[in-house]
């Protein structure tokens, strides 16, 4: 039980400028105050302590104590002020007896308003203020509302510091009519309430700080886990990039080895046949022409390989130039037929070229030489990998407006090259359009070539505003490659005959 009580003399004289002078009272043991709390006051103290223990939020403690004390002690008013270190103002935390919404005005009590305010905080004891008019008027002026009622009779007040371990946490200002003096039991009650409330506030603040620290630790942990996940993801990406770089390096090494072989083969053929001619090994004119022809074919093959390598270099450097203009489809198909039909027939393959059924010429927009190069690449692959069966070149009109070089074209022409050759397994098809990569090199190497044809064809078609697609159901099931090129003008289509419609419905067309 606290015995650190001080009180003003009941006959206190006004100090300078009308302020009330306060005099520290002797301890309770030397005054004729009650030596203990009354049962009612003890019960009130225990009730408040239980309430304090059940309320972890410091901001909720102030309204509780002000309301309970105001009602239990029949006060005219009870004001609760919180305290913050290095702050010259005590903000109003709760109020009893001031009418509606007293906190809306954000009232505060300056430390230098009354000499007893700073004194109460400094000596940490309850202080009785016999003439508290100055304090009450200040609060009433700050919180004046339509519901406020200013006391009309003289009041007597007590300033109760709210402390914990000698450190102030706030201040309670209690006042009632001067006719009702403050008893020793009430002052003891208020002293103990100030200690209990200060401990509860300190405890609540510690809980809030711990919660805030716990949240911060959780946030730090989450941030750490997130950063760790990012680092792991970056590590996986770096490892994947490293593996891809190693794979690209390996593919380039294989490509260079394969290409050097492909270059040597026609070069050796040229040198060999020309050596035979130089040494006069031809016995007849026909044999001489045969040697020269073989040397010429080897030179053309060598030129094709070198052109493919140069094209890839230009594409990767972004220096591929196209001469876009109108191209007649029939002329393109005739040129392809002249260059490939004889080879197909020599291998006993069925060879077909089917243009769209139109009344007028089909005209596309592209680079003629590059379109011819694409078709020769696709047909050349079909010839290379097809031992028996057929090679079919077909085309169809797609009515879909497209933009090419900021110009709208009326549609697309799709050209399809289908064969009955060795096909490609489903898991190997992703490699078809990768530079320096061949599908199952152990299986296709016997056919020769650098493996650049499809890659070059794809890049050329895309540069002309089209797309390339590859289809195969698997090994030994043939392959189909399609590519599109923009139409320069929309042709007039022929109506399908009745037999053609029946075939289309049956899935034969």
ZISUL-V832941 format. One record per backbone hydrogen bond with DSSP energy under -1.0 kcal/mol. NH is the residue of the N-H (numbers start at 1). CO is the residue of the C=O. If there is no record, write none. Layout:
NH & CO
NH & CO
This chain:
5 & 3
6 & 126
12 & 9
15 & 19
18 & 15
19 & 16
21 & 13
30 & 27
33 & 31
42 & 38
43 & 39
44 & 40
45 & 41
46 & 42
47 & 43
48 & 44
49 & 45
50 & 46
51 & 47
52 & 48
53 & 49
54 & 50
55 & 52
60 & 57
61 & 58
64 & 60
65 & 61
66 & 62
67 & 63
68 & 64
69 & 65
70 & 66
71 & 67
72 & 68
73 & 69
75 & 70
76 & 175
77 & 175
78 & 96
79 & 173
80 & 94
81 & 171
82 & 91
83 & 169
87 & 84
90 & 109
92 & 107
93 & 80
94 & 80
96 & 78
106 & 103
109 & 90
111 & 88
113 & 110
117 & 114
119 & 115
120 & 116
121 & 117
122 & 118
123 & 119
124 & 120
127 & 159
129 & 157
136 & 132
137 & 133
138 & 134
139 & 135
140 & 136
141 & 137
142 & 138
143 & 139
148 & 145
156 & 176
157 & 129
158 & 174
159 & 127
160 & 172
162 & 170
164 & 167
167 & 164
169 & 162
170 & 162
171 & 81
172 & 160
173 & 79
174 & 158
175 & 77
176 & 156
178 & 154
180 & 177
187 & 183
188 & 184
189 & 185
190 & 186
191 & 187
192 & 188
193 & 189
194 & 190
195 & 191
196 & 192
197 & 193
198 & 194
199 & 195
200 & 196
201 & 197
202 & 198
203 & 199
204 & 200
205 & 201
206 & 202
207 & 203
208 & 204
209 & 205
210 & 206
211 & 207
212 & 208
213 & 209
214 & 210
215 & 211
216 & 212
217 & 213
218 & 214
219 & 215
220 & 216
221 & 217
222 & 218
223 & 219
224 & 220
225 & 221
226 & 222
227 & 223
228 & 224
229 & 225
230 & 226
231 & 227
232 & 228
233 & 229
234 & 230
235 & 231
236 & 232
237 & 233
238 & 234
239 & 235
240 & 236
241 & 237
242 & 238
243 & 239
244 & 240
245 & 241
246 & 242
247 & 243
248 & 244
249 & 245
250 & 246
251 & 247
252 & 248
253 & 249
254 & 250
255 & 251
256 & 252
257 & 253
258 & 254
259 & 255
260 & 256
261 & 257
262 & 258
263 & 259
264 & 260
265 & 261
266 & 262
267 & 263
268 & 264
269 & 265
270 & 266
271 & 267
272 & 268
273 & 269
274 & 270
275 & 271
276 & 272
277 & 273
278 & 274
279 & 275
280 & 277
281 & 276
288 & 284
289 & 285
290 & 286
291 & 287
292 & 288
293 & 289
294 & 290
295 & 291
296 & 292
297 & 293
298 & 294
299 & 295
300 & 296
301 & 297
302 & 298
303 & 299
304 & 300
305 & 301
306 & 302
307 & 303
308 & 304
309 & 305
310 & 306
311 & 307
312 & 308
313 & 309
314 & 310
315 & 311
316 & 312
317 & 313
318 & 315
319 & 314
325 & 366
327 & 364
329 & 362
332 & 328
333 & 329
334 & 330
335 & 331
336 & 332
337 & 333
338 & 334
339 & 335
340 & 336
341 & 337
344 & 340
345 & 341
346 & 342
348 & 345
349 & 344
350 & 389
352 & 391
354 & 393
358 & 356
359 & 492
364 & 327
365 & 486
366 & 325
371 & 367
372 & 368
373 & 369
374 & 370
375 & 371
376 & 372
377 & 373
378 & 374
379 & 375
380 & 376
381 & 377
382 & 378
383 & 379
384 & 380
385 & 381
391 & 350
392 & 418
393 & 352
394 & 416
396 & 414
398 & 412
400 & 398
402 & 409
404 & 407
407 & 404
409 & 402
412 & 398
413 & 485
414 & 396
415 & 483
416 & 394
417 & 481
418 & 392
419 & 479
420 & 390
422 & 385
428 & 425
431 & 428
432 & 429
434 & 431
437 & 434
443 & 440
444 & 440
445 & 441
447 & 444
448 & 445
456 & 452
457 & 453
458 & 454
459 & 455
460 & 456
461 & 457
462 & 458
463 & 459
464 & 460
465 & 462
466 & 461
469 & 482
471 & 480
476 & 422
477 & 474
478 & 421
480 & 471
481 & 417
482 & 469
483 & 415
484 & 467
485 & 413
487 & 411
488 & 363
489 & 363
494 & 357
501 & 497
502 & 498
503 & 499
504 & 500
505 & 501
506 & 502
508 & 503
